[in-house]
Amino acid sequence: MRDLLRSLLEFPTRFFLALFAGLLFFPMLGEVHLFDWDEINFAESAREMLISNNWRIVQINFELFHEKPPLFIWLQALSMKYFTVSEYAARFPNAVCGVLTVLIIWAIGRRLFSGRLATYWSLLFCASLLPHFYFKSGIIDPYFNLFIFLGLYFIFLLSFKNDFDDRRTIRFKKRWYVLISALFTGAAVLTKGPVAILLIGLTTFIVFIWNRGKIAIGTKELLVWLFWLTVIVASWLTLAYRQNGIAFLNDFAAYQWRLLTTADAGHSGPWYFHFPVLLIGCFPASVFALAGLKRDESDGLEQDLFRRWMLILLVVVLIIFSIVQTKIIHYSSLAFFPLTFFGAYYLDKLLSGKYLLSGWVLLMLFFIGILLLSAMIVLPVIGNKMYKIQPYIGNDFLSAALQANVYWSKADFIPAVIYGIFFFAAHILFLLKKTKQGISVLLFSTTIFTHMALVWFAPRIERYTQGAMIDFIKERYCNNCI
């Protein structure tokens, strides 16, 4: 009866978060053409899956595409079957993933910590730049990251030994948490590949070492986990082998290895590539997260263990993808979960009076916010003067792209004005010691920034990056050439 009453009391919060996330992620998914190699390829694979009615393999140009497993492509194909083939349908699964993610992390935060931390964790996922943006894209990573996080979460639940648990509860945990973790890990592998096993396995191993072997996971649980994971992955590999032979498995394995050891497709970069990406891309959660790494001594054992899991996950992601030679922004996107958690942890402690709002936190928030505001101002300023910078560009393709006829006007400063008003209002509130109101306005300002960037600027930037190709395809399509 008590659990039912608590569920009813918490329903308005869950409903509000689902509604809020839905209003952020579902509208205007199809306003911009597919803009990225990944978005285009995955959407095309889903389209070809529908046309060929072959759901067993992933194809490009109706030829075997060995680089990615099929789970996300299935979701896109189902979406296209319902909505028709379109940009909206290609991105719809990730919008659903966004709502699910917000509700899941709220439930986890509420169970382990408090309703306030859970709410801030969800809001930071919505209001931070890249986490928000990825849920409006058509790339694989949102589902891949969610499955890995859930796979780890159920290992965490299994690893925590509660002295008050009776034997029946312990048997339940060992039976079901192992199975559920293996299912989510297998789903992650079927979404993007075996790197999911590496990330989960390495995180769990480091926790084991940190805890000096004191972790409630025995050899039996590990073997059961591996058994179910093998069943899931082997089912797909067997199907792929029967359809395409050993060549597919060899090509798939070679591609996964190539991503780890070479700068595939020209995506190279320095080893520290992902540090500034996450600092700016996860703003403002990243700044709060740096302050949230400090542990509160009043935390309980389960809370402290969960923080440890999140910290190790963050470190593992940064180390692995700093070593990996292929540098792509969304490779480190799994770090969104620990970063937003530590950001919410800091805000919860801040508003409970246990932490103070540090001057360096305000300074970093202000500095990165000014960078974003400057970008919104600079784009309209240089938009109509691209010809002046063409002589200084050594790349012929980029130089030609900047010749695109894109109209910029004084109205294009409106997003900067709107964002600037809320951004400076947030910092004024911070100076007036109205911390809670300042945080709310700051999160609202970054949400506005992301939406303005997608709705206002993305169509214009698209004219530079792929406008000529889009015009060409539209023209030939109208002339029945394709």
C-alpha positions in Angstrom: 0.0 0.0 0.0 2.9 2.3 0.8 4.6 1.7 -2.5 1.3 2.3 -4.4 0.8 5.6 -2.5 4.4 6.8 -3.2 4.0 5.8 -6.9 0.8 7.9 -7.1 2.5 10.9 -5.5 5.4 10.7 -7.9 3.3 10.3 -11.0 3.0 14.0 -11.7 6.8 14.4 -11.7 7.2 11.5 -14.1 4.4 12.7 -16.3 5.9 16.3 -16.4 9.3 14.9 -17.3 7.9 12.7 -20.1 5.9 15.6 -21.4 8.8 18.0 -21.2 11.2 15.6 -22.9 8.6 14.8 -25.6 8.1 18.5 -26.3 11.8 19.0 -26.7 12.7 15.9 -28.7 9.8 15.1 -31.1 8.9 18.5 -32.8 10.8 19.5 -35.9 12.8 16.3 -36.3 12.5 16.6 -40.0 13.2 20.3 -40.5 16.8 19.7 -41.6 18.0 17.1 -44.1 20.1 14.2 -42.9 23.4 15.9 -42.4 26.0 13.3 -41.4 27.5 10.3 -43.1 26.2 8.1 -40.2 22.7 9.6 -40.4 22.5 9.1 -44.2 23.8 5.6 -44.2 21.7 4.3 -41.4 18.5 5.8 -42.8 19.3 4.4 -46.2 19.9 1.0 -44.7 16.5 1.1 -43.1 14.9 2.2 -46.3 16.5 -0.6 -48.2 15.5 -3.1 -45.5 11.9 -2.1 -46.1 12.1 -2.2 -49.9 13.9 -5.6 -50.0 11.8 -6.9 -47.1 15.1 -8.5 -45.9 15.3 -7.8 -42.1 18.1 -10.3 -41.5 21.0 -8.1 -42.8 22.0 -4.5 -43.1 22.5 -3.2 -46.7 23.9 -0.2 -48.5 23.1 0.1 -52.2 21.4 -3.3 -51.7 24.8 -4.8 -51.0 26.0 -6.2 -47.6 27.0 -3.5 -45.1 29.2 -5.2 -42.6 30.1 -2.3 -40.4 27.0 -2.2 -38.1 24.7 -4.7 -36.4 21.0 -4.5 -37.2 19.1 -3.5 -34.0 19.0 0.3 -34.6 18.3 -0.2 -38.3 15.3 -2.3 -37.3 14.0 0.5 -35.2 14.4 3.0 -38.0 12.8 0.6 -40.5 9.8 0.2 -38.2 9.5 3.9 -37.8 9.7 4.4 -41.6 7.0 1.7 -42.1 4.7 3.7 -39.9 5.6 7.3 -40.8 6.8 6.7 -44.4 10.5 7.2 -45.4 11.5 10.7 -44.2 14.0 12.5 -42.0 11.4 12.5 -39.2 11.0 8.8 -39.3 14.8 8.3 -39.3 15.2 10.4 -36.2 12.0 9.3 -34.4 13.6 6.3 -32.6 16.1 8.5 -30.9 13.4 10.9 -29.7 11.7 7.9 -28.1 15.1 7.0 -26.6 15.4 10.5 -25.2 12.1 10.2 -23.3 13.0 6.7 -22.1 16.4 7.9 -20.9 14.9 10.8 -19.0 12.4 8.6 -17.2 14.9 5.8 -16.5 17.6 8.1 -14.9 14.9 9.8 -12.9 13.8 6.5 -11.5 17.3 5.4 -10.7 18.2 8.8 -9.2 15.0 8.7 -7.1 15.7 5.2 -5.9 19.3 5.7 -4.9 19.4 9.4 -3.8 16.4 11.8 -3.8 13.7 13.2 -6.0 15.6 16.5 -6.3 18.7 14.8 -7.6 16.7 12.6 -9.9 14.9 15.7 -11.4 18.1 17.6 -11.9 19.7 14.5 -13.5 16.8 14.3 -16.0 16.8 18.1 -16.6 20.6 18.2 -17.2 20.2 15.5 -19.9 17.5 17.6 -21.5 19.3 21.0 -21.2 22.9 20.1 -21.9 23.9 20.7 -25.5 25.1 17.4 -27.1 22.8 15.1 -25.0 19.8 17.2 -26.2 21.1 17.3 -29.7 21.7 13.6 -30.1 18.1 12.7 -29.2 17.1 14.7 -32.3 19.5 12.9 -34.6 19.5 9.6 -36.5 22.7 8.1 -35.2 23.1 4.9 -33.3 24.7 6.1 -30.1 21.7 7.1 -27.9 20.4 3.5 -27.8 23.9 2.1 -27.6 24.7 4.3 -24.6 21.4 3.6 -22.8 21.9 -0.2 -23.2 25.4 -0.1 -21.8 24.3 2.1 -18.9 21.5 -0.3 -18.0 23.8 -3.3 -18.4 26.1 -1.7 -15.9 23.3 -0.6 -13.6 22.1 -4.1 -13.1 25.6 -5.3 -12.4 25.8 -2.5 -9.8 22.6 -3.7 -8.2 24.0 -7.2 -8.1 27.3 -6.1 -6.8 25.8 -4.3 -3.8 25.5 -6.6 -0.9 22.8 -5.4 1.5 23.1 -7.1 4.9 19.3 -6.8 5.4 18.5 -8.9 2.3 17.1 -12.3 3.1 18.1 -15.4 1.1 15.0 -15.1 -1.2 15.9 -11.6 -2.2 19.6 -12.5 -2.8 18.5 -15.5 -5.0 16.1 -13.1 -6.9 19.0 -10.6 -7.5 21.4 -13.3 -8.7 18.8 -14.8 -11.0 17.2 -11.8 -12.6 19.8 -9.0 -12.4 22.4 -11.2 -14.1 19.9 -12.0 -16.9 18.7 -8.4 -17.3 22.3 -7.1 -17.4 23.2 -9.7 -20.0 20.1 -8.8 -22.1 21.0 -5.1 -22.2 24.7 -5.8 -22.9 23.6 -8.1 -25.7 21.3 -5.4 -27.0 24.2 -2.9 -27.0 26.4 -5.3 -29.0 23.5 -5.8 -31.5 23.3 -2.0 -31.7 26.8 -1.0 -32.4 29.3 -3.8 -31.8 31.5 -5.7 -29.2 33.1 -2.5 -27.8 30.1 -2.6 -25.4 31.5 -5.7 -23.8 34.9 -4.0 -23.4 33.4 -0.9 -21.7 31.2 -2.9 -19.4 33.8 -5.5 -18.6 36.6 -3.0 -17.9 34.4 -0.8 -15.7 33.3 -3.8 -13.7 36.9 -5.1 -13.3 38.2 -1.7 -12.1 35.4 -1.5 -9.5 36.4 -5.0 -8.4 40.0 -3.9 -8.0 39.0 -0.6 -6.3 36.9 -2.5 -3.8 39.7 -5.0 -3.1 37.7 -7.9 -4.4 34.8 -7.1 -2.1 31.9 -7.2 -4.6 28.9 -9.5 -4.4 29.5 -11.1 -7.8 30.9 -14.6 -7.8 32.2 -16.9 -10.5 28.8 -18.4 -10.9 27.1 -15.1 -11.7 29.9 -14.2 -14.1 29.5 -17.5 -16.0 25.7 -17.1 -16.1 26.1 -13.5 -17.4 28.5 -14.7 -20.1 26.2 -17.6 -21.0 23.2 -15.4 -21.7 25.3 -12.7 -23.4 26.8 -15.5 -25.7 23.3 -16.8 -26.5 22.1 -13.3 -27.6 25.1 -12.4 -29.6 25.6 -15.9 -31.1 22.0 -15.9 -32.3 22.6 -12.8 -34.5 26.1 -14.0 -35.6 24.6 -17.4 -36.6 21.9 -15.7 -38.6 24.5 -13.5 -40.3 26.7 -16.4 -41.0 24.0 -18.5 -42.6 23.0 -15.5 -44.7 26.4 -14.2 -45.8 29.0 -16.8 -44.8 32.3 -16.4 -43.0 33.3 -13.4 -45.1 30.8 -11.2 -43.2 32.1 -12.2 -39.8 35.7 -11.5 -40.9 34.8 -8.1 -42.4 32.8 -7.1 -39.3 35.7 -8.1 -37.0 38.2 -6.3 -39.2 36.2 -3.1 -39.2 35.8 -3.1 -35.4 39.6 -3.6 -35.0 40.3 -0.9 -37.6 38.2 1.6 -35.6 40.3 1.0 -32.5 43.8 1.0 -34.1 43.6 3.5 -37.0 42.1 6.9 -37.8 39.3 5.4 -39.8 37.8 7.5 -42.6 40.2 10.4 -41.9 38.8 11.0 -38.4 42.0 11.6 -36.6 42.8 14.0 -33.7 45.0 14.5 -30.7 44.7 12.2 -27.7 42.9 14.9 -25.6 40.2 15.3 -28.3 37.3 14.2 -26.2 38.1 16.4 -23.1 37.1 19.7 -24.7 34.3 18.0 -26.6 32.7 16.9 -23.4 33.5 20.1 -21.5 31.8 22.3 -24.1 29.4 19.7 -25.6 27.9 18.8 -22.2 27.6 22.4 -21.0 26.4 23.2 -18.3 26.3 19.7 -16.9 30.1 19.3 -17.4 30.9 22.3 -15.3 28.6 21.2 -12.4 30.1 17.7 -12.8 33.6 18.9 -12.1 32.4 20.3 -8.8 30.3 17.2 -8.1 33.3 14.9 -8.2 33.9 15.8 -4.5 32.3 13.2 -2.3 29.9 14.1 0.5 30.9 12.1 3.6 27.2 11.8 4.6 26.4 9.5 1.7 25.2 6.0 2.4 27.1 2.9 1.3 24.9 2.2 -1.7 25.1 5.9 -2.8 28.9 5.9 -2.4 29.2 2.7 -4.4 27.1 4.1 -7.3 29.2 7.2 -7.4 32.2 5.0 -7.7 30.7 3.1 -10.6 29.9 6.4 -12.4 33.4 7.8 -11.8 35.0 4.7 -13.2 32.7 4.6 -16.2 33.7 8.2 -16.9 37.4 7.5 -16.6 37.1 4.3 -18.7 35.3 6.1 -21.5 37.9 8.9 -21.5 40.9 6.5 -21.5 39.5 4.1 -24.1 38.5 6.7 -26.6 41.7 8.8 -26.0 43.7 5.7 -27.0 41.4 4.8 -29.9 42.9 6.4 -33.0 39.5 7.2 -34.7 38.3 10.5 -33.2 34.6 11.1 -33.6 32.6 13.4 -31.3 29.9 10.8 -30.4 32.4 8.1 -29.5 32.6 9.5 -26.0 28.9 10.2 -25.7 28.5 7.3 -23.1 30.2 9.9 -20.7 26.9 11.8 -20.8 25.5 9.5 -18.1 28.2 10.0 -15.5 28.7 13.7 -16.3 25.0 14.6 -15.9 24.8 12.4 -12.8 27.7 14.2 -11.1 26.3 17.5 -12.3 23.0 16.6 -10.6 24.8 15.4 -7.5 26.5 18.7 -7.1 23.2 20.7 -7.6 21.5 18.5 -5.1 24.2 19.1 -2.5 24.3 22.8 -3.4 20.6 23.3 -2.8 20.7 21.3 0.4 23.3 23.6 1.8 26.1 21.0 1.9 28.1 22.5 -0.9 28.8 26.2 -1.7 28.5 27.7 -5.2 32.2 28.1 -5.9 33.6 31.1 -7.7 35.5 28.9 -10.3 32.2 27.2 -11.2 30.5 30.6 -11.9 33.6 31.6 -13.9 33.6 28.5 -16.1 29.8 28.8 -16.6 30.2 32.4 -17.7 33.2 31.7 -19.9 31.7 28.8 -21.8 28.4 30.6 -22.1 30.1 33.6 -23.6 31.8 31.3 -26.1 28.4 30.0 -27.2 26.9 33.5 -27.3 29.9 34.7 -29.4 29.3 31.9 -31.9 25.7 33.0 -32.3 26.8 36.5 -33.0 29.7 35.7 -35.3 27.7 33.4 -37.6 25.5 36.2 -39.0 28.4 38.7 -39.0 30.6 36.5 -41.3 27.7 34.8 -43.1 27.5 37.4 -45.9 31.3 37.9 -46.0 32.4 34.4 -46.7 34.1 35.5 -49.8 36.7 37.4 -47.8 38.0 34.3 -46.1 38.1 32.1 -49.2 41.6 33.1 -50.2 42.9 31.9 -46.9 41.4 28.4 -47.2 43.7 25.7 -48.6 41.0 23.1 -49.1 39.4 23.4 -52.6 36.3 21.6 -51.5 35.7 23.8 -48.5 36.5 26.9 -50.6 33.9 25.9 -53.1 31.3 25.1 -50.4 31.7 28.7 -49.0 30.5 30.1 -52.4 27.0 28.8 -51.7 24.4 31.5 -51.9 23.1 31.7 -48.3 21.1 34.7 -47.1 21.9 36.2 -43.7 20.0 39.2 -42.3 19.9 41.3 -39.1 17.1 39.1 -37.9 19.6 36.3 -37.5 20.9 38.1 -34.4 17.5 37.4 -32.7 18.7 34.0 -31.3 21.8 35.6 -29.7 19.7 38.3 -28.1 17.2 35.8 -26.7 19.9 33.5 -25.4 22.0 36.4 -24.1 19.0 37.8 -22.1 18.4 34.5 -20.2 22.1 33.7 -19.9 22.9 37.1 -18.2 19.7 36.9 -16.2 20.9 33.6 -14.7 24.3 35.0 -13.7 22.6 38.1 -12.1 20.5 35.7 -10.1 23.6 33.8 -9.0 25.2 37.1 -7.9 22.0 37.9 -5.9 22.4 34.6 -4.1 19.2 33.2 -5.7 20.9 30.0 -6.7 17.9 27.8 -7.4 16.3 30.4 -9.7 19.7 31.0 -11.4 20.1 27.3 -12.1 16.6 27.1 -13.6 17.2 30.1 -15.9 20.6 28.8 -16.9 19.2 25.4 -17.9 16.4 27.1 -19.8 18.9 29.3 -21.6 21.0 26.3 -22.9 17.8 24.6 -24.0 16.9 27.7 -26.0 20.5 27.8 -27.4 20.2 24.2 -28.7 16.8 24.7 -30.2 17.8 28.0 -31.9 20.9 26.4 -33.3 18.9 23.5 -34.7 16.0 25.5 -36.1 17.6 28.8 -37.0 21.2 28.1 -37.9 21.3 24.5 -39.0 19.4 25.0 -42.3 21.8 27.8 -43.3 24.9 25.8 -42.3 23.5 23.0 -44.3 23.5 25.2 -47.4 27.3 25.4 -47.1 27.9 21.7 -46.3 25.6 19.9 -48.7 23.3 22.5 -50.3 24.6 22.0 -53.8 24.2 18.2 -53.6 20.6 18.5 -52.2 19.7 20.9 -55.0 21.2 18.6 -57.6 19.3 15.5 -56.3 16.0 17.4 -56.1 16.4 18.6 -59.7 17.2 15.2 -61.0 14.4 13.6 -59.1 11.9 16.1 -60.5 13.2 15.3 -64.0 12.7 11.5 -63.3 16.4 10.9 -63.6 16.4 8.8 -60.4 
